[in-house]
Amino acid sequence: MLKENQNIILFDGVCNLCEASVQFIIKHDNKNYFYFTSQSSALGKKLLKKYDLDQVDSIALLQNNKAYTHSDAGLEIARHLDGWYKYLYVFRFVPRILRDGLYKLVAKYRYKVFGKKEHCMMPNEALKSRFLD
């Protein structure tokens, strides 16, 4: 069930890099700040349409009824993680054209470098409540 102002990460469910990123976020999100849904799920498709996110490659963040994509999504996510990762937010001051250029380059070649799978990951029982849809 979707709740108002839930912090949702939309991820590419078949991308190995995206799955590793989701696992990393879960490991460093002890406050359970983030929830997850695959972009190819029914809810994911509905949210992509609602926020007009046609060109999302890899990960997007929906936070406080605002959509973040590309490097902005990564930095907003890092900002809420436990440990030193939150300090990566300082890269917000690097011009977006540079940050997004690097992000889009990695996103473009993510399947070639990291591979992809045929099916989206299935969360274990302990994590099911963090995955929507």
DACORPE-V100864 format. One line per field, one symbol per residue. phi: phi as a letter, one per 30 degrees, with the letter a starting at -180 (. if undefined). psi: psi as a letter, one per 30 degrees, with the letter a starting at -180 (. if undefined). A space follows every 10 residues. Layout:
phi = ???
psi = ???
This chain:
phi = .dcdidcccc bddcdddddd dddddedcbd dhdcbbaddd dededddede chcdcdcibb bcbhhbccbh dddddddeec ddideddded deddeedddd ddedddddcd dddcibcdbd dcddedcedd cci
psi = kklkgkjkkk ljffkeeeee eeeeeeegif gheklkkkff leeeeeeeee ghiehkjdkl kjkhgkkklb feeeeeeefg llafefffff fffkkeeeee eeeeeeeege eeeflllflk kkkleffeff kl.
